[in-house]
Amino acid sequence: MGTRIVTVLGRLLLAGASVGAMAGCEAGKCTTGEACSKTCPAGQAGLCVARGICECVVGGGGAGGGGDGGVIDTNCRAVQPGELLINEVMTDGEGRDEDSEFVELVNLANEAVNLDGVRLLEVGDDRAKITFQASCLPARGVAALFRTPEASVFHPQATLVYDLGGASFSFPNSTDYQLVLQGPQGDLFDQFAIPTALVASGISVNRSPDFMGPDIVGHDTFGAPASPGRCVNGGTFDTGCMPGNVGGGDGGVVDGGFPVCDPPQPGALVINEVLVDGAEGGSAESDEFVELVNLSAGPVDLAGVTVAKEGDAPSITFEGGCLPGRGAVAVRKGGNDAWIFAPVPSPRPVGTSSLRLTNSADNTLVLVDRAGVELSRLTVPQAVVKQGVSANRTPDLSGAIVARHEDLFGGIPQSPALCPDGINSYADGCAAPGGDMGPPADGGVDGGDGDMGVGPDLGPPPCDGPGAGDLVLNELLVNGNQGGSSETDEFVELVNTTDRAIGLDGLVITAQKDAAAPEAYATFRGGCLPPRGAAAVRRTVETTEWFPVPDVPPMHEAAGTRLTNGDPWTFRLMDGEATLNTLAVDDGLYADGISATRVPDLTGEAIQRHDAAYPGTMSSPARCPAGGRYSAGCPE
């Protein structure tokens, strides 16, 4: 029988005592989850958090009180795929291994999530190492779980409930192994492969970049042996891993966390485009945005930067992260999952937005840095406001005049985070839509002197056109498993098998159900797929995964094709009338959350279920079958 663990570090008042000093009640007489005898501060009482360990918690039962053992917060939504990842693992601890080994999990969502039913397993062992019960991991929270609960580390502090199952919590030191994080329905949340070559006593293995990167490296790569519950630089994920956070370190990050970047200077970070009157049915406000563009060549620090309507409290606040050189972001109402970045930073800046713009009056927006210094301002006159049409500077980026986007740029209604053509990014240069884009030579991005260093070639970055066999449709998930939105989990994987970047502009992925006519699944607009790069192409640009992430991820238009589970599907990669690659999957291969893949990988004509071809796995979107990346040679 497993041991039920209730971690309560987030509810302890540690005045006069450290966690380590709480030795617990009489050994072997304390039962998990029950009240126990302990002298506690006012408002607290003893709770047995694990067999033989009694600690003071808010709401505990009290000495001999027989209470409910404390209150566990379960008021949070269910965790979804893509939100919970394994980030760091200590596989060979110093001293007694099992006591110092840990697994670190991170919540990438900007809200608390309920981990009820989530399981951690080692591939090849059906017994879970950890099974979570109903409890909440805070927004952007990190939990480093040890075999003994008093050693576990949480930032921000949290109360989690979990069982240690029949599998040993220890990890192999002399063989490659892989951990799998399963969702409540058995769907694959994450895979974390650890090669023997990275195992070293007292040194953990960690994602690179920290918290969201595809590679696994020894933690000493970051200059420290481990960082349980924290960023690799000692900061905390919920506050952006920025300099000055609790935990030491100077905040400098070479390949993880939020990198250190220079603060923005007045005139270098500008408000350029604003959509005041959104056009999204009953949710028009969620469609409205404020576009910020970094005019400098290097990244700028967004921590503490705010946007406010003149005279009001800030409606947009950035908590941390860097906006790349010549990068742009369109900030919408709500969390940063709704924001549009071009290029997409890794990791993405975080912040909050309660954006509310007024259709019937002028809107003056003011951008200031953390010290309150004004960086930029823009007034959108009421006469310019039109539903679904943004207001834009003219000349673009530098002008003081504001007019309707469609009047300035060939009828195009808006271009959030992109050049006025709505296709290219400022980092790559702006092509004129339909001829003259409007801005004169002394402003905007027109290829003239004084532009942002883009140079005369304003088209997509140079890369080769695809040849026969260069691009492969390799893996397909038809039967997604993401609660009520399983369609957003489905994907078709596209892999560049060459050592050179391949242009995707104009390529189309078509989907054909049984004997029906083919339909467009995705149509690419611009951009390059890096050497040995891969993409898990989903129904939207925002949910498509790229490994490695291109400097400017190619855009694609989704045609809304719905993949039904009971039919055979044939996918084709088309270049005009030419078929570059084909992937056909029979309906007998479909299973909930399990993809179909080529065998051998990339080259095979045989198509098998992923878990049959690679036992212990369910899918590997944009990655090698074992979870590595193609650009790194698929390390096992």
Solvent accessible surface area in square Angstrom, and as a share of the most:
residue,aa,sasa,rsa
1,M,244,1.09
2,G,35,0.34
3,T,56,0.33
4,R,95,0.35
5,I,4,0.02
6,V,5,0.03
7,T,2,0.01
8,V,5,0.03
9,L,24,0.12
10,G,27,0.26
11,R,67,0.24
12,L,15,0.08
13,L,101,0.50
14,L,71,0.35
15,A,92,0.71
16,G,91,0.88
17,A,43,0.33
18,S,66,0.42
19,V,34,0.20
20,G,71,0.68
21,A,68,0.53
22,M,19,0.08
23,A,91,0.70
24,G,24,0.23
25,C,35,0.21
26,E,116,0.52
27,A,96,0.74
28,G,56,0.54
29,K,154,0.65
30,C,5,0.03
31,T,62,0.36
32,T,27,0.16
33,G,23,0.22
34,E,98,0.44
35,A,26,0.21
36,C,13,0.08
37,S,79,0.51
38,K,59,0.25
39,T,136,0.79
40,C,31,0.18
41,P,57,0.36
42,A,105,0.81
43,G,70,0.67
44,Q,20,0.09
45,A,13,0.10
46,G,0,0.00
47,L,3,0.01
48,C,1,0.00
49,V,2,0.01
50,A,6,0.05
51,R,154,0.56
52,G,12,0.12
53,I,27,0.13
54,C,0,0.00
55,E,2,0.01
56,C,6,0.04
57,V,2,0.01
58,V,75,0.43
59,G,35,0.34
60,G,15,0.15
61,G,14,0.14
62,G,16,0.15
63,A,71,0.55
64,G,74,0.72
65,G,52,0.50
66,G,65,0.63
67,G,40,0.39
68,D,107,0.55
69,G,7,0.07
70,G,13,0.13
71,V,91,0.52
72,I,46,0.23
73,D,63,0.33
74,T,64,0.37
75,N,140,0.72
76,C,29,0.17
77,R,83,0.30
78,A,59,0.46
79,V,6,0.03
80,Q,56,0.25
81,P,26,0.17
82,G,49,0.47
83,E,30,0.13
84,L,0,0.00
85,L,24,0.12
86,I,0,0.00
87,N,0,0.00
88,E,0,0.00
89,V,0,0.00
90,M,14,0.06
91,T,0,0.00
92,D,23,0.12
93,G,3,0.03
94,E,116,0.52
95,G,75,0.72
96,R,157,0.57
97,D,44,0.23
98,E,51,0.23
99,D,53,0.28
100,S,36,0.23
101,E,1,0.00
102,F,4,0.02
103,V,0,0.00
104,E,0,0.00
105,L,3,0.01
106,V,0,0.00
107,N,0,0.00
108,L,38,0.19
109,A,4,0.03
110,N,50,0.26
111,E,87,0.39
112,A,35,0.27
113,V,0,0.00
114,N,20,0.10
115,L,1,0.00
116,D,71,0.37
117,G,26,0.25
118,V,0,0.00
119,R,77,0.28
120,L,1,0.00
121,L,13,0.06
122,E,35,0.16
123,V,48,0.27
124,G,84,0.81
125,D,39,0.20
126,D,129,0.67
127,R,137,0.50
128,A,9,0.07
129,K,6,0.03
130,I,1,0.00
131,T,39,0.23
132,F,2,0.01
133,Q,53,0.23
134,A,39,0.30
135,S,0,0.00
136,C,11,0.07
137,L,1,0.00
138,P,29,0.18
139,A,35,0.27
140,R,17,0.06
141,G,0,0.00
142,V,0,0.00
143,A,1,0.00
144,A,0,0.00
145,L,0,0.00
146,F,21,0.09
147,R,63,0.23
148,T,43,0.25
149,P,7,0.04
150,E,54,0.24
151,A,40,0.31
152,S,3,0.02
153,V,42,0.24
154,F,7,0.03
155,H,38,0.17
156,P,45,0.28
157,Q,113,0.50
158,A,8,0.06
159,T,9,0.05
160,L,0,0.00
161,V,3,0.01
162,Y,1,0.00
163,D,39,0.20
164,L,25,0.13
165,G,27,0.26
166,G,59,0.57
167,A,9,0.07
168,S,62,0.40
169,F,11,0.05
170,S,35,0.22
171,F,11,0.05
172,P,35,0.22
173,N,57,0.29
174,S,101,0.65
175,T,69,0.40
176,D,74,0.38
177,Y,17,0.06
178,Q,20,0.09
179,L,0,0.00
180,V,8,0.04
181,L,0,0.00
182,Q,36,0.16
183,G,2,0.02
184,P,55,0.35
185,Q,133,0.59
186,G,30,0.29
187,D,9,0.05
188,L,28,0.14
189,F,14,0.06
190,D,14,0.07
191,Q,22,0.10
192,F,1,0.00
193,A,16,0.13
194,I,1,0.00
195,P,29,0.18
196,T,50,0.29
197,A,99,0.77
198,L,50,0.25
199,V,27,0.16
200,A,39,0.30
201,S,70,0.45
202,G,11,0.10
203,I,40,0.20
204,S,0,0.00
205,V,0,0.00
206,N,0,0.00
207,R,3,0.01
208,S,4,0.02
209,P,32,0.20
210,D,1,0.01
211,F,1,0.00
212,M,54,0.24
213,G,1,0.01
214,P,16,0.10
215,D,43,0.22
216,I,37,0.19
217,V,34,0.20
218,G,9,0.09
219,H,0,0.00
220,D,79,0.41
221,T,85,0.49
222,F,34,0.14
223,G,72,0.69
224,A,34,0.26
225,P,79,0.50
226,A,26,0.20
227,S,13,0.08
228,P,38,0.24
229,G,0,0.00
230,R,46,0.17
231,C,0,0.00
232,V,12,0.07
233,N,19,0.10
234,G,13,0.13
235,G,2,0.02
236,T,12,0.07
237,F,3,0.01
238,D,41,0.21
239,T,62,0.36
240,G,0,0.00
241,C,0,0.00
242,M,12,0.06
243,P,64,0.40
244,G,80,0.77
245,N,35,0.18
246,V,115,0.66
247,G,42,0.40
248,G,48,0.46
249,G,62,0.59
250,D,117,0.61
251,G,2,0.02
252,G,38,0.36
253,V,19,0.11
254,V,147,0.84
255,D,59,0.30
256,G,5,0.04
257,G,3,0.03
258,F,2,0.01
259,P,53,0.33
260,V,79,0.45
261,C,15,0.09
262,D,104,0.54
263,P,85,0.54
264,P,8,0.05
265,Q,107,0.48
266,P,82,0.51
267,G,44,0.42
268,A,21,0.16
269,L,0,0.00
270,V,11,0.06
271,I,0,0.00
272,N,0,0.00
273,E,1,0.00
274,V,0,0.00
275,L,0,0.00
276,V,3,0.02
277,D,25,0.13
278,G,0,0.00
279,A,53,0.41
280,E,85,0.38
281,G,76,0.73
282,G,91,0.88
283,S,58,0.37
284,A,29,0.23
285,E,61,0.27
286,S,44,0.28
287,D,19,0.10
288,E,8,0.04
289,F,0,0.00
290,V,0,0.00
291,E,0,0.00
292,L,0,0.00
293,V,0,0.00
294,N,0,0.00
295,L,48,0.24
296,S,36,0.24
297,A,73,0.56
298,G,33,0.31
299,P,68,0.43
300,V,8,0.05
301,D,15,0.08
302,L,0,0.00
303,A,10,0.08
304,G,26,0.25
305,V,1,0.00
306,T,19,0.11
307,V,0,0.00
308,A,15,0.12
309,K,43,0.18
310,E,101,0.45
311,G,82,0.79
312,D,88,0.46
313,A,81,0.63
314,P,73,0.46
315,S,20,0.13
316,I,0,0.00
317,T,47,0.28
318,F,1,0.01
319,E,74,0.33
320,G,0,0.00
321,G,0,0.00
322,C,9,0.06
323,L,0,0.00
324,P,31,0.19
325,G,17,0.16
326,R,56,0.20
327,G,0,0.00
328,A,1,0.00
329,V,0,0.00
330,A,0,0.00
331,V,0,0.00
332,R,48,0.17
333,K,67,0.29
334,G,33,0.32
335,G,32,0.31
336,N,6,0.03
337,D,101,0.52
338,A,43,0.33
339,W,3,0.01
340,I,36,0.18
341,F,12,0.05
342,A,8,0.06
343,P,15,0.09
344,V,51,0.29
345,P,13,0.08
346,S,63,0.41
347,P,7,0.04
348,R,73,0.27
349,P,0,0.00
350,V,1,0.01
351,G,5,0.05
352,T,76,0.44
353,S,10,0.06
354,S,69,0.44
355,L,2,0.01
356,R,151,0.55
357,L,20,0.10
358,T,50,0.29
359,N,67,0.34
360,S,93,0.60
361,A,46,0.36
362,D,87,0.45
363,N,0,0.00
364,T,26,0.15
365,L,0,0.00
366,V,20,0.11
367,L,0,0.00
368,V,34,0.20
369,D,26,0.14
370,R,161,0.59
371,A,84,0.65
372,G,51,0.49
373,V,71,0.41
374,E,74,0.33
375,L,8,0.04
376,S,11,0.07
377,R,100,0.37
378,L,5,0.02
379,T,58,0.33
380,V,1,0.00
381,P,49,0.31
382,Q,78,0.35
383,A,83,0.64
384,V,20,0.12
385,V,23,0.13
386,K,84,0.35
387,Q,118,0.52
388,G,14,0.13
389,V,12,0.07
390,S,1,0.01
391,A,3,0.03
392,N,1,0.00
393,R,24,0.09
394,T,30,0.17
395,P,31,0.19
396,D,1,0.00
397,L,9,0.04
398,S,71,0.46
399,G,6,0.06
400,A,97,0.75
401,I,119,0.60
402,V,19,0.11
403,A,25,0.20
404,R,70,0.25
405,H,0,0.00
406,E,40,0.18
407,D,106,0.55
408,L,40,0.20
409,F,3,0.01
410,G,71,0.69
411,G,50,0.48
412,I,39,0.20
413,P,63,0.39
414,Q,41,0.18
415,S,2,0.02
416,P,22,0.14
417,A,0,0.00
418,L,13,0.06
419,C,0,0.00
420,P,1,0.01
421,D,15,0.08
422,G,26,0.25
423,I,83,0.42
424,N,18,0.09
425,S,0,0.00
426,Y,2,0.01
427,A,37,0.28
428,D,29,0.15
429,G,0,0.00
430,C,2,0.01
431,A,37,0.29
432,A,52,0.40
433,P,26,0.17
434,G,92,0.88
435,G,47,0.45
436,D,128,0.66
437,M,11,0.05
438,G,45,0.44
439,P,13,0.08
440,P,70,0.44
441,A,76,0.59
442,D,126,0.65
443,G,7,0.07
444,G,10,0.10
445,V,1,0.01
446,D,51,0.27
447,G,29,0.27
448,G,29,0.28
449,D,145,0.75
450,G,83,0.80
451,D,26,0.13
452,M,22,0.10
453,G,61,0.59
454,V,33,0.19
455,G,31,0.30
456,P,127,0.80
457,D,99,0.51
458,L,29,0.15
459,G,21,0.20
460,P,61,0.39
461,P,48,0.30
462,P,124,0.78
463,C,45,0.27
464,D,67,0.35
465,G,53,0.51
466,P,31,0.19
467,G,30,0.29
468,A,104,0.81
469,G,46,0.44
470,D,14,0.07
471,L,2,0.01
472,V,11,0.06
473,L,0,0.00
474,N,1,0.01
475,E,2,0.01
476,L,2,0.01
477,L,4,0.02
478,V,3,0.02
479,N,30,0.15
480,G,4,0.04
481,N,13,0.07
482,Q,38,0.17
483,G,60,0.58
484,G,90,0.86
485,S,58,0.37
486,S,37,0.24
487,E,45,0.20
488,T,53,0.31
489,D,22,0.12
490,E,7,0.03
491,F,1,0.00
492,V,0,0.00
493,E,0,0.00
494,L,0,0.00
495,V,1,0.00
496,N,0,0.00
497,T,31,0.18
498,T,15,0.09
499,D,111,0.57
500,R,99,0.36
501,A,31,0.24
502,I,0,0.00
503,G,12,0.12
504,L,0,0.00
505,D,88,0.46
506,G,34,0.33
507,L,2,0.01
508,V,34,0.20
509,I,0,0.00
510,T,19,0.11
511,A,1,0.01
512,Q,32,0.14
513,K,74,0.31
514,D,98,0.51
515,A,96,0.74
516,A,50,0.39
517,A,78,0.60
518,P,74,0.46
519,E,97,0.43
520,A,38,0.30
521,Y,6,0.02
522,A,0,0.00
523,T,21,0.12
524,F,0,0.00
525,R,93,0.34
526,G,6,0.06
527,G,8,0.08
528,C,15,0.09
529,L,0,0.00
530,P,23,0.15
531,P,57,0.36
532,R,88,0.32
533,G,0,0.00
534,A,0,0.00
535,A,0,0.00
536,A,0,0.00
537,V,0,0.00
538,R,21,0.08
539,R,60,0.22
540,T,60,0.35
541,V,44,0.25
542,E,115,0.52
543,T,54,0.31
544,T,12,0.07
545,E,52,0.23
546,W,16,0.06
547,F,22,0.09
548,P,30,0.19
549,V,67,0.39
550,P,11,0.07
551,D,126,0.65
552,V,26,0.15
553,P,16,0.10
554,P,2,0.01
555,M,63,0.28
556,H,7,0.03
557,E,94,0.42
558,A,45,0.35
559,A,67,0.52
560,G,39,0.37
561,T,8,0.05
562,R,159,0.58
563,L,11,0.06
564,T,57,0.33
565,N,73,0.37
566,G,60,0.58
567,D,40,0.21
568,P,46,0.29
569,W,9,0.03
570,T,28,0.16
571,F,0,0.00
572,R,69,0.25
573,L,0,0.00
574,M,36,0.16
575,D,61,0.32
576,G,60,0.57
577,E,170,0.76
578,A,54,0.42
579,T,70,0.41
580,L,34,0.17
581,N,29,0.15
582,T,55,0.32
583,L,1,0.01
584,A,56,0.44
585,V,3,0.02
586,D,83,0.43
587,D,57,0.30
588,G,64,0.61
589,L,40,0.20
590,Y,35,0.13
591,A,18,0.14
592,D,77,0.40
593,G,6,0.05
594,I,23,0.12
595,S,1,0.01
596,A,4,0.03
597,T,2,0.01
598,R,12,0.04
599,V,38,0.22
600,P,91,0.57
601,D,32,0.16
602,L,34,0.17
603,T,109,0.63
604,G,5,0.05
605,E,150,0.67
606,A,54,0.42
607,I,37,0.19
608,Q,67,0.30
609,R,81,0.30
610,H,1,0.00
611,D,39,0.20
612,A,70,0.54
613,A,24,0.18
614,Y,53,0.20
615,P,101,0.63
616,G,39,0.38
617,T,6,0.03
618,M,22,0.10
619,S,9,0.06
620,S,2,0.01
621,P,23,0.15
622,A,0,0.00
623,R,41,0.15
624,C,1,0.01
625,P,17,0.11
626,A,17,0.13
627,G,11,0.11
628,G,11,0.10
629,R,33,0.12
630,Y,14,0.05
631,S,48,0.31
632,A,58,0.45
633,G,62,0.60
634,C,36,0.22
635,P,70,0.44
636,E,123,0.55
